[in-house]
Amino acid sequence: MSRLRQIAGHGASGGGWSAAALAIAALAGLPIAAIAWASLAGGGEAIADLAATVLPTYVANTALLMLLAGGIAAVVGTGCAWLVAATRFPGRRVLSWALVLPLALPAYLAAYIYADLLDFAGPLQSALRASMGWGAEDYAFPDIRSLGGGAFVLGFVLYPYVYLLARTAFATQSLTQFRAARSLGAAPARAFWRVALPAARPAIAGGLALVLMEVLADFGVAEYFAIPTFSTGIFRSWLAMGDKAAALKLAAIMLVFVIALVAWEAQSRRGRSDSRDGLAARRGEEPLVALTPLGKGLACLACAVPVLLGFVLPAGYLATLALTPIAQAAAGDLPTYIRGSLWLGLAAASLCLVAALVLAFARARSASRVTASAIRLATLGYALPGALLAVGLLAPLGAFDQSLTRFARDNLGWSGGLLLTGTSALLIYALSVRFMTVAYNSVSGGLARIPPGLDAAARSLGAAPSRVLARIYAPLLAPSLTGAAALVFIDTVRELPATLILRPFNLETLATRTYRLASDERLVEAAIPALILLAAGLLPVLVLNRLGKR
């Protein structure tokens, strides 16, 4: 930390950076504070009404969806990670990175695709009826539009979070204990359960916490499959029924889930080991577990199925739909949605970069616990579901906006509507809070790699702080800034619930357009914008895979 504090230079006071970080933290923490205040400020009758009507359903469905999807992700991610790290089988090198590809597919797109594939009128059931001569009453087929179907989609799209961390843990943990267990006669399965798995448990728990955060935040899958969860309940209470008190109470209860998951993820991160002995020892040696020819075939199949279900099948079906005349005819308005997505993504990325630079320099300049806490609060947005974030911002800013508009009308002759609510500025604010962590992690990592001697030498030669920033930091941080901007841009383009709630009426993005068309059962017309969203998601997936290998 002392090394980082030297990097930021001596031109600006640490107090100035800390004050700026505190201001950013206050803006980022506004939705959390608003929801916490709403939960404490009376409204007991709203809680009672919710408890007597929809709250038990929301709690049960959300918890069960997290349990089932998390279980699928944990089993698939951990199993594939162990096979890739400890064994050798045909196709292992390709599958080791292909197993990360499902993260490129937004979960709501996977829901649209699997519903179209597996519904009664879909190609699979239609082919079964045609080939077997069945009628509607002659067979039973699982309903994909159900809680189990939602867990299936979310589990096979999100398992790479567990896979990435587990693969790294298995590849880097020391081999001594595992080989000692094997030398004492323990079978490979027993050695895995008693030695390898416990050593990797913190990493697996961290990946599972990320999966559960995504499941809790999900709106598109739950809404499309008609699963009443907290996200859909907040959305319906606020927009469909106009019950702001109920929406805020639901958001407050949901915030308890978020805080628990954040604490769990932080605890698991502290328990991870950074030992590199296993990786160094394994490069030139035989695999930990030698597989028979049949075992190699089964291992290849076990790793190929998640890639097939989580990426290849949905992407291939989407590409097939995009080639149809209906999809291409519907693409006439595509430039409008692309422009909306582009400028929204660029605006959010620019704001996140500026804020991330301030936070990174504040961390480098100050050892204050207050500054560290402010940075932690400012980068908490990654854990906040989009629906919760939108409601948490609309509540306080709506009241402020009404007062501001009233003042402008009475004193300035303003005759328009609300100045902030329903504008792009509020949406950009929310998206910047949501994806601040992505930018900060990249910028902070780049700043940590700059040798402190460069700054000291420039300052000793009389260079002003602005010159040091332009001639030293800007070129050296350019790769980190570019990467951060690209990741924030892509996340912004793919974001759905916050954009749906906060966007102006004249703004349509690729995500909202795809959602609207798919909700109207017009997936063929949504195929091309959906395919663009899928292609855009490949960049962060490749970055994650590269970081996972490191």
C-alpha positions as a printed NumPy array, in Angstrom:
array([[  0.   ,   0.   ,   0.   ],
       [  2.869,   2.416,   0.759],
       [  4.22 ,   1.725,  -2.722],
       [  0.86 ,   2.613,  -4.228],
       [  0.727,   5.838,  -2.256],
       [  3.996,   6.915,  -3.85 ],
       [  2.648,   6.298,  -7.35 ],
       [ -0.02 ,   8.988,  -7.322],
       [  2.503,  11.786,  -7.036],
       [  2.79 ,  14.638,  -4.605],
       [  1.089,  17.447,  -6.496],
       [ -2.367,  16.962,  -5.055],
       [ -3.102,  16.491,  -1.42 ],
       [ -4.301,  13.154,  -0.165],
       [ -7.19 ,  14.986,   1.429],
       [ -8.377,  16.192,  -1.964],
       [ -8.426,  12.699,  -3.416],
       [-10.145,  11.378,  -0.294],
       [-12.801,  14.073,  -0.447],
       [-13.5  ,  13.225,  -4.081],
       [-13.71 ,   9.528,  -3.203],
       [-16.16 ,  10.318,  -0.408],
       [-18.324,  12.304,  -2.823],
       [-18.387,   9.419,  -5.305],
       [-19.195,   6.99 ,  -2.503],
       [-22.089,   9.202,  -1.375],
       [-23.551,   9.215,  -4.889],
       [-23.027,   5.473,  -5.309],
       [-24.494,   4.724,  -1.89 ],
       [-27.624,   6.818,  -2.44 ],
       [-29.861,   3.904,  -3.548],
       [-28.754,   1.775,  -0.591],
       [-29.395,   4.639,   1.828],
       [-32.808,   5.343,   0.279],
       [-33.895,   1.714,   0.572],
       [-32.593,   1.437,   4.144],
       [-34.434,   4.64 ,   5.077],
       [-37.649,   3.404,   3.482],
       [-37.422,   0.164,   5.431],
       [-37.148,   2.057,   8.721],
       [-39.576,   4.894,   7.994],
       [-42.862,   3.298,   9.015],
       [-44.994,   1.555,   6.465],
       [-45.747,  -1.418,   8.702],
       [-49.065,  -1.895,   6.961],
       [-47.241,  -2.349,   3.645],
       [-45.111,  -5.121,   5.133],
       [-48.202,  -6.735,   6.649],
       [-50.005,  -6.645,   3.318],
       [-46.992,  -8.115,   1.544],
       [-46.58 , -10.833,   4.178],
       [-50.224, -11.785,   3.796],
       [-50.15 , -11.876,  -0.005],
       [-47.07 , -12.119,  -2.227],
       [-44.034, -12.002,   0.083],
       [-43.966, -15.737,   0.966],
       [-44.138, -16.57 ,  -2.738],
       [-41.316, -14.169,  -3.583],
       [-39.112, -15.491,  -0.778],
       [-39.782, -19.147,  -1.596],
       [-39.317, -18.783,  -5.361],
       [-36.185, -16.656,  -5.044],
       [-34.612, -19.008,  -2.504],
       [-35.544, -22.119,  -4.478],
       [-34.304, -20.633,  -7.742],
       [-31.002, -19.74 ,  -6.083],
       [-30.742, -23.224,  -4.566],
       [-31.427, -25.105,  -7.8  ],
       [-29.44 , -22.868, -10.152],
       [-26.59 , -22.65 ,  -7.653],
       [-26.564, -26.434,  -7.281],
       [-26.37 , -26.938, -11.049],
       [-23.603, -24.348, -11.371],
       [-21.622, -25.791,  -8.454],
       [-21.761, -29.392,  -9.695],
       [-21.078, -28.582, -13.352],
       [-18.426, -25.938, -12.668],
       [-16.525, -27.931, -10.048],
       [-16.691, -31.204, -11.95 ],
       [-15.468, -29.721, -15.226],
       [-12.734, -27.761, -13.433],
       [-11.398, -30.937, -11.82 ],
       [-11.443, -32.88 , -15.084],
       [ -9.606, -30.1  , -16.924],
       [ -7.038, -29.546, -14.164],
       [ -6.323, -33.124, -13.068],
       [ -6.83 , -35.351, -16.11 ],
       [ -5.945, -35.569, -19.78 ],
       [ -8.516, -36.43 , -22.441],
       [ -9.106, -35.649, -26.142],
       [-10.24 , -32.08 , -26.7  ],
       [ -9.182, -30.945, -23.236],
       [ -7.218, -27.929, -24.47 ],
       [-10.15 , -26.593, -26.497],
       [-12.763, -27.369, -23.866],
       [-10.712, -25.689, -21.129],
       [-11.507, -22.286, -22.653],
       [-14.778, -23.229, -24.36 ],
       [-16.285, -23.983, -20.943],
       [-16.237, -20.228, -20.25 ],
       [-18.277, -19.329, -23.354],
       [-21.768, -19.56 , -21.759],
       [-21.019, -16.33 , -19.891],
       [-21.179, -14.538, -23.253],
       [-24.88 , -15.397, -23.495],
       [-27.147, -13.182, -21.36 ],
       [-29.443, -15.399, -19.314],
       [-32.567, -13.731, -20.664],
       [-31.5  , -14.568, -24.235],
       [-31.003, -18.197, -23.243],
       [-34.506, -18.185, -21.745],
       [-36.05 , -16.863, -24.962],
       [-34.195, -19.42 , -27.071],
       [-34.954, -22.473, -24.934],
       [-38.62 , -21.473, -24.615],
       [-38.844, -21.261, -28.397],
       [-37.039, -24.576, -28.818],
       [-38.916, -26.573, -26.189],
       [-42.448, -25.14 , -26.214],
       [-45.353, -27.226, -27.519],
       [-45.191, -25.506, -30.927],
       [-41.372, -25.484, -30.953],
       [-39.222, -27.515, -33.339],
       [-38.35 , -30.266, -30.835],
       [-41.881, -31.227, -29.775],
       [-43.188, -30.72 , -33.307],
       [-40.541, -33.122, -34.63 ],
       [-41.413, -35.676, -31.925],
       [-45.108, -35.571, -32.77 ],
       [-44.439, -35.824, -36.49 ],
       [-41.979, -38.718, -36.201],
       [-43.92 , -40.729, -33.6  ],
       [-47.436, -39.912, -34.756],
       [-48.368, -38.609, -31.306],
       [-51.154, -36.238, -30.413],
       [-51.129, -33.629, -27.684],
       [-52.482, -36.116, -25.127],
       [-50.122, -38.962, -25.992],
       [-46.994, -37.769, -24.241],
       [-45.751, -35.614, -21.387],
       [-42.967, -33.078, -21.834],
       [-41.299, -30.957, -19.109],
       [-42.493, -27.365, -19.056],
       [-39.53 , -25.082, -19.68 ],
       [-41.542, -22.057, -18.52 ],
       [-41.289, -23.062, -14.889],
       [-39.074, -22.607, -11.879],
       [-37.161, -25.745, -12.818],
       [-36.711, -24.454, -16.357],
       [-35.434, -21.132, -15.029],
       [-32.943, -22.938, -12.776],
       [-31.76 , -25.013, -15.755],
       [-31.156, -21.915, -17.893],
       [-29.463, -19.908, -15.151],
       [-27.36 , -22.85 , -13.97 ],
       [-25.936, -23.676, -17.405],
       [-25.306, -20.012, -18.271],
       [-23.676, -19.055, -14.965],
       [-21.624, -22.158, -14.046],
       [-18.42 , -20.602, -15.572],
       [-18.118, -18.395, -12.457],
       [-17.556, -21.547, -10.403],
       [-15.521, -23.22 , -13.142],
       [-13.024, -20.367, -13.471],
       [-12.237, -20.08 ,  -9.768],
       [-12.279, -23.84 ,  -9.169],
       [-10.007, -24.488, -12.145],
       [ -7.488, -21.991, -10.814],
       [ -7.696, -23.486,  -7.323],
       [ -7.204, -27.052,  -8.565],
       [ -4.338, -26.011, -10.852],
       [ -2.46 , -24.001,  -8.215],
       [ -2.922, -25.969,  -5.012],
       [ -0.002, -28.057,  -3.781],
       [  0.092, -31.633,  -5.056],
       [  1.858, -33.033,  -2.005],
       [ -1.239, -33.899,   0.012],
       [ -3.106, -35.371,  -2.946],
       [ -0.196, -37.595,  -3.939],
       [  0.366, -38.531,  -0.315],
       [ -3.234, -39.693,  -0.076],
       [ -2.829, -41.689,  -3.292],
       [  0.401, -43.278,  -2.017],
       [ -1.457, -44.393,   1.113],
       [ -3.906, -46.316,  -1.01 ],
       [ -6.732, -43.808,  -1.343],
       [ -8.684, -44.165,  -4.572],
       [ -8.796, -41.104,  -6.853],
       [-12.403, -40.388,  -5.892],
       [-11.622, -40.577,  -2.17 ],
       [ -8.536, -38.403,  -2.548],
       [-10.626, -35.87 ,  -4.456],
       [-13.328, -35.682,  -1.766],
       [-10.94 , -35.706,   1.189],
       [ -8.024, -33.61 ,  -0.146],
       [ -8.569, -31.695,  -3.414],
       [-12.126, -30.525,  -2.827],
       [-11.601, -29.159,   0.712],
       [ -8.512, -27.251,  -0.476],
       [-10.522, -25.647,  -3.308],
       [-13.65 , -25.005,  -1.217],
       [-13.024, -21.249,  -0.651],
       [-12.646, -20.645,  -4.39 ],
       [-15.738, -22.713,  -5.17 ],
       [-17.699, -20.814,  -2.535],
       [-16.574, -17.518,  -4.043],
       [-17.711, -18.566,  -7.5  ],
       [-20.998, -19.856,  -6.12 ],
       [-21.584, -16.54 ,  -4.341],
       [-21.213, -14.751,  -7.68 ],
       [-23.677, -17.176,  -9.275],
       [-26.21 , -16.551,  -6.513],
       [-25.807, -12.785,  -6.913],
       [-26.621, -13.122, -10.599],
       [-29.624, -15.36 ,  -9.885],
       [-30.914, -12.917,  -7.266],
       [-30.479, -10.03 ,  -9.716],
       [-32.086, -11.855, -12.625],
       [-35.181, -10.263, -14.128],
       [-35.377, -11.453, -17.728],
       [-35.55 , -15.21 , -17.062],
       [-37.966, -14.899, -14.139],
       [-40.227, -12.489, -16.009],
       [-40.315, -14.523, -19.217],
       [-40.912, -17.817, -17.399],
       [-43.531, -16.21 , -15.105],
       [-41.611, -16.975, -11.899],
       [-42.582, -14.501,  -9.144],
       [-39.289, -13.394,  -7.55 ],
       [-38.066, -10.262,  -5.811],
       [-36.862,  -8.69 ,  -9.065],
       [-40.155,  -9.234, -10.895],
       [-42.099,  -8.21 ,  -7.783],
       [-40.245,  -4.897,  -7.507],
       [-40.736,  -4.25 , -11.211],
       [-44.468,  -4.966, -11.087],
       [-45.096,  -3.099,  -7.825],
       [-43.382,   0.049,  -9.06 ],
       [-44.431,   0.19 , -12.716],
       [-47.505,  -2.002, -13.107],
       [-49.339,  -1.2  ,  -9.858],
       [-47.764,   2.127,  -8.943],
       [-47.235,   0.957,  -5.347],
       [-43.957,   2.637,  -4.451],
       [-44.141,   1.686,  -0.772],
       [-44.446,  -2.013,  -1.584],
       [-41.609,  -1.798,  -4.106],
       [-39.319,  -0.163,  -1.567],
       [-40.178,  -2.724,   1.106],
       [-39.445,  -5.555,  -1.309],
       [-36.173,  -3.868,  -2.264],
       [-35.238,  -3.602,   1.43 ],
       [-35.826,  -7.321,   1.976],
       [-33.897,  -8.09 ,  -1.195],
       [-31.04 ,  -5.929,   0.104],
       [-30.677,  -8.291,   3.065],
       [-30.023, -11.139,   0.599],
       [-27.481,  -8.964,  -1.229],
       [-25.595,  -8.065,   1.952],
       [-25.44 , -11.723,   3.   ],
       [-24.058, -12.763,  -0.4  ],
       [-21.487,  -9.952,  -0.436],
       [-20.291, -10.954,   3.032],
       [-20.076, -14.6  ,   1.94 ],
       [-18.107, -13.712,  -1.186],
       [-15.706, -11.532,   0.805],
       [-15.197, -14.292,   3.388],
       [-14.482, -16.869,   0.684],
       [-11.966, -14.519,  -0.939],
       [-10.044, -14.24 ,   2.329],
       [ -9.871, -18.024,   2.526],
       [ -8.302, -18.585,  -0.866],
       [ -4.686, -19.682,  -1.187],
       [ -2.28 , -18.135,  -3.655],
       [  0.129, -21.081,  -3.706],
       [  1.603, -21.743,  -7.123],
       [  3.397, -24.958,  -6.228],
       [  0.825, -27.183,  -7.89 ],
       [  0.93 , -25.379, -11.215],
       [  4.704, -25.341, -11.335],
       [  4.959, -29.002, -10.433],
       [  2.256, -30.147, -12.836],
       [  3.555, -28.636, -16.049],
       [  6.153, -31.278, -16.673],
       [  4.523, -34.262, -14.974],
       [  1.832, -36.838, -15.564],
       [ -1.774, -35.943, -14.769],
       [ -2.976, -36.497, -11.232],
       [ -5.569, -39.029, -12.346],
       [ -4.906, -41.405, -15.268],
       [ -8.092, -42.222, -17.181],
       [ -8.947, -45.35 , -19.13 ],
       [-10.018, -44.933, -22.778],
       [-13.646, -45.133, -21.66 ],
       [-12.953, -42.627, -18.887],
       [-11.384, -40.234, -21.365],
       [-14.456, -40.427, -23.574],
       [-16.787, -39.806, -20.62 ],
       [-14.637, -36.884, -19.414],
       [-14.756, -35.316, -22.869],
       [-18.525, -35.778, -22.967],
       [-18.983, -34.36 , -19.447],
       [-17.099, -31.194, -20.416],
       [-18.706, -30.885, -23.857],
       [-22.33 , -31.081, -22.685],
       [-22.239, -27.81 , -20.652],
       [-20.674, -25.999, -23.611],
       [-23.312, -27.439, -25.91 ],
       [-26.253, -26.547, -23.656],
       [-24.896, -23.231, -22.413],
       [-23.572, -21.769, -25.661],
       [-23.399, -23.826, -28.859],
       [-27.055, -24.828, -29.071],
       [-28.512, -21.382, -28.196],
       [-25.998, -19.522, -30.376],
       [-26.508, -21.874, -33.303],
       [-30.299, -21.627, -33.091],
       [-30.093, -17.849, -32.852],
       [-27.825, -17.699, -35.913],
       [-30.274, -19.892, -37.82 ],
       [-33.155, -17.556, -36.967],
       [-31.073, -14.5  , -37.924],
       [-30.668, -15.843, -41.47 ],
       [-34.412, -16.001, -42.125],
       [-36.138, -13.353, -44.304],
       [-38.387, -12.301, -41.395],
       [-35.389, -11.533, -39.163],
       [-33.617,  -9.589, -41.897],
       [-36.757,  -7.624, -42.748],
       [-37.143,  -6.685, -39.088],
       [-33.568,  -5.37 , -38.993],
       [-34.488,  -2.175, -40.836],
       [-34.727,  -0.2  , -37.582],
       [-31.58 ,  -1.787, -36.163],
       [-29.398,   1.35 , -36.594],
       [-31.718,   3.235, -34.226],
       [-31.277,   0.676, -31.452],
       [-27.561,   0.409, -32.083],
       [-27.208,   4.196, -31.78 ],
       [-29.136,   4.141, -28.502],
       [-26.929,   1.368, -27.138],
       [-23.725,   3.011, -28.381],
       [-24.204,   6.414, -26.856],
       [-25.565,   4.976, -23.599],
       [-22.6  ,   2.625, -23.318],
       [-20.089,   5.355, -24.166],
       [-21.604,   7.77 , -21.645],
       [-21.591,   5.191, -18.833],
       [-18.061,   4.036, -19.716],
       [-16.73 ,   7.617, -19.692],
       [-18.311,   8.409, -16.334],
       [-17.067,   5.136, -14.832],
       [-13.518,   5.798, -16.04 ],
       [-13.374,   9.249, -14.468],
       [-14.765,   7.97 , -11.179],
       [-12.485,   4.902, -11.23 ],
       [ -9.407,   7.08 , -11.736],
       [-10.39 ,   9.241,  -8.768],
       [-10.986,   6.205,  -6.565],
       [ -7.734,   4.529,  -7.648],
       [ -5.659,   7.647,  -6.917],
       [ -7.472,   8.11 ,  -3.584],
       [ -6.553,   4.561,  -2.634],
       [ -2.938,   5.194,  -3.635],
       [ -2.673,   8.506,  -1.812],
       [ -4.459,   7.752,   1.434],
       [ -4.166,   4.999,   4.029],
       [ -7.277,   6.245,   5.835],
       [ -9.85 ,   3.648,   6.793],
       [-12.531,   6.167,   5.899],
       [-11.201,   6.366,   2.353],
       [-10.968,   2.584,   2.107],
       [-14.562,   2.256,   3.319],
       [-15.692,   4.898,   0.838],
       [-14.058,   3.009,  -2.022],
       [-15.675,  -0.216,  -0.86 ],
       [-19.086,   1.464,  -0.828],
       [-18.526,   3.082,  -4.221],
       [-17.652,  -0.284,  -5.778],
       [-20.536,  -2.213,  -4.225],
       [-22.762,  -1.677,  -7.253],
       [-21.775,  -4.98 ,  -8.891],
       [-23.812,  -6.768,  -6.219],
       [-26.918,  -4.591,  -6.544],
       [-29.645,  -6.041,  -8.794],
       [-30.757,  -3.67 , -11.531],
       [-34.353,  -3.498, -10.278],
       [-33.211,  -2.701,  -6.729],
       [-30.811,  -0.054,  -7.967],
       [-33.467,   1.615, -10.137],
       [-36.048,   1.769,  -7.354],
       [-33.444,   2.954,  -4.861],
       [-32.565,   5.869,  -7.139],
       [-36.081,   6.786,  -8.201],
       [-37.354,   7.134,  -4.636],
       [-35.053,   9.949,  -3.418],
       [-34.429,  11.582,  -6.786],
       [-38.149,  11.609,  -7.591],
       [-38.893,  13.694,  -4.5  ],
       [-35.914,  15.983,  -5.194],
       [-36.954,  16.33 ,  -8.819],
       [-40.469,  17.401,  -7.846],
       [-39.097,  20.097,  -5.551],
       [-36.603,  21.251,  -8.193],
       [-39.279,  21.401, -10.888],
       [-41.624,  23.286,  -8.587],
       [-38.889,  25.834,  -7.854],
       [-38.097,  26.221, -11.571],
       [-41.778,  26.716, -12.359],
       [-42.408,  29.269,  -9.613],
       [-39.203,  31.269,  -9.998],
       [-37.987,  30.722, -13.556],
       [-41.228,  30.253, -15.442],
       [-40.415,  26.654, -16.34 ],
       [-43.406,  25.039, -18.032],
       [-41.988,  21.617, -18.859],
       [-42.188,  18.369, -16.936],
       [-39.812,  16.829, -14.418],
       [-36.18 ,  17.766, -14.976],
       [-34.461,  14.5  , -13.953],
       [-36.944,  11.647, -13.748],
       [-37.375,   9.843, -17.036],
       [-34.206,  11.312, -18.534],
       [-31.096,   9.633, -19.874],
       [-29.01 ,  11.328, -17.167],
       [-30.669,   9.265, -14.44 ],
       [-30.18 ,   6.054, -16.413],
       [-26.488,   6.796, -17.003],
       [-26.093,   7.551, -13.291],
       [-27.63 ,   4.192, -12.364],
       [-25.572,   2.223, -14.874],
       [-22.377,   3.938, -13.714],
       [-23.117,   2.926, -10.13 ],
       [-23.87 ,  -0.628, -11.293],
       [-20.624,  -1.113, -13.229],
       [-18.209,   1.084, -11.286],
       [-16.484,  -2.009,  -9.898],
       [-15.536,  -3.236, -13.368],
       [-13.747,   0.007, -14.191],
       [-12.143,   0.419, -10.772],
       [-10.633,  -3.066, -10.682],
       [ -9.013,  -2.579, -14.082],
       [ -7.712,   0.946, -13.388],
       [ -6.474,   0.082,  -9.897],
       [ -4.62 ,  -2.956, -11.237],
       [ -2.975,  -0.863, -13.959],
       [ -1.973,   1.834, -11.486],
       [ -0.365,  -0.734,  -9.181],
       [  1.962,  -1.847, -12.001],
       [  3.487,   1.622, -12.579],
       [  6.91 ,   1.877, -10.888],
       [  6.917,   4.652,  -8.277],
       [ 10.343,   5.796,  -9.436],
       [  8.891,   7.268, -12.643],
       [  6.69 ,   9.663, -10.748],
       [  9.444,  10.59 ,  -8.295],
       [ 11.89 ,  11.3  , -11.123],
       [  9.415,  13.514, -12.958],
       [  8.573,  15.465,  -9.801],
       [ 12.258,  15.936,  -8.957],
       [ 12.757,  17.538, -12.395],
       [ 10.058,  20.093, -11.645],
       [  7.181,  18.617, -13.668],
       [  3.773,  19.872, -12.643],
       [  1.13 ,  17.319, -11.556],
       [ -0.83 ,  17.836, -14.77 ],
       [  2.289,  17.164, -16.865],
       [  3.078,  14.029, -14.821],
       [ -0.464,  12.804, -15.377],
       [ -0.382,  13.48 , -19.134],
       [  3.163,  12.267, -19.874],
       [  3.473,   9.303, -17.473],
       [  0.193,   7.995, -16.199],
       [ -1.95 ,   8.459, -19.314],
       [  0.281,   6.365, -21.648],
       [  0.986,   3.666, -19.059],
       [ -2.645,   3.398, -17.986],
       [ -3.967,   3.411, -21.56 ],
       [ -4.348,  -0.407, -21.806],
       [ -6.127,  -0.589, -18.451],
       [ -8.38 ,   2.346, -19.314],
       [ -9.218,   0.849, -22.695],
       [-10.045,  -2.512, -21.178],
       [-12.15 ,  -0.944, -18.437],
       [-14.067,   1.183, -20.933],
       [-14.745,  -1.822, -23.17 ],
       [-16.027,  -3.973, -20.307],
       [-18.29 ,  -1.24 , -18.897],
       [-19.574,  -0.479, -22.388],
       [-20.519,  -4.116, -23.022],
       [-22.122,  -4.562, -19.605],
       [-24.161,  -1.402, -20.182],
       [-25.365,  -2.573, -23.579],
       [-26.497,  -5.915, -22.1  ],
       [-28.158,  -4.531, -18.942],
       [-31.933,  -5.059, -18.937],
       [-33.952,  -4.341, -15.721],
       [-32.427,  -0.965, -14.807],
       [-32.693,   0.175, -18.425],
       [-36.33 ,  -0.924, -18.646],
       [-37.305,   0.976, -15.502],
       [-35.258,   4.164, -15.959],
       [-34.998,   4.729, -19.711],
       [-36.743,   7.667, -21.39 ],
       [-39.669,   6.824, -23.649],
       [-37.67 ,   7.757, -26.753],
       [-34.685,   5.525, -25.928],
       [-34.544,   1.924, -27.118],
       [-31.445,  -0.249, -26.823],
       [-30.576,  -3.633, -28.251],
       [-31.421,  -5.253, -24.901],
       [-34.812,  -3.566, -24.465],
       [-35.716,  -4.147, -28.118],
       [-34.879,  -7.846, -27.814],
       [-36.909,  -8.054, -24.597],
       [-39.947,  -6.38 , -26.127],
       [-39.936,  -8.575, -29.226],
       [-39.341, -11.797, -27.299],
       [-42.071, -10.893, -24.798],
       [-44.452, -10.616, -27.763],
       [-43.349, -14.091, -28.926],
       [-41.483, -12.573, -31.901],
       [-38.108, -14.183, -31.311],
       [-37.366, -14.451, -35.027],
       [-37.552, -10.657, -35.332],
       [-35.381, -10.332, -32.221],
       [-32.73 , -12.74 , -33.527],
       [-30.336, -10.211, -35.063],
       [-30.182,  -7.758, -32.103],
       [-29.9  , -10.781, -29.791],
       [-27.02 , -12.139, -31.86 ],
       [-25.252,  -8.775, -31.61 ],
       [-25.627,  -8.874, -27.814],
       [-24.195, -12.395, -27.742],
       [-21.228, -11.395, -29.913],
       [-20.548,  -8.383, -27.693],
       [-20.427, -10.643, -24.652],
       [-17.498, -12.621, -26.028],
       [-14.958,  -9.905, -25.108],
       [-15.433,  -9.978, -21.311],
       [-15.556, -13.778, -21.464],
       [-12.146, -13.9  , -23.156],
       [-10.78 , -11.457, -20.572],
       [-12.143, -13.585, -17.718],
       [-10.645, -16.717, -19.209],
       [ -7.251, -15.05 , -19.557],
       [ -7.354, -13.8  , -15.977],
       [ -8.448, -17.229, -14.792],
       [ -5.415, -18.845, -16.402],
       [ -3.159, -16.295, -14.738]])
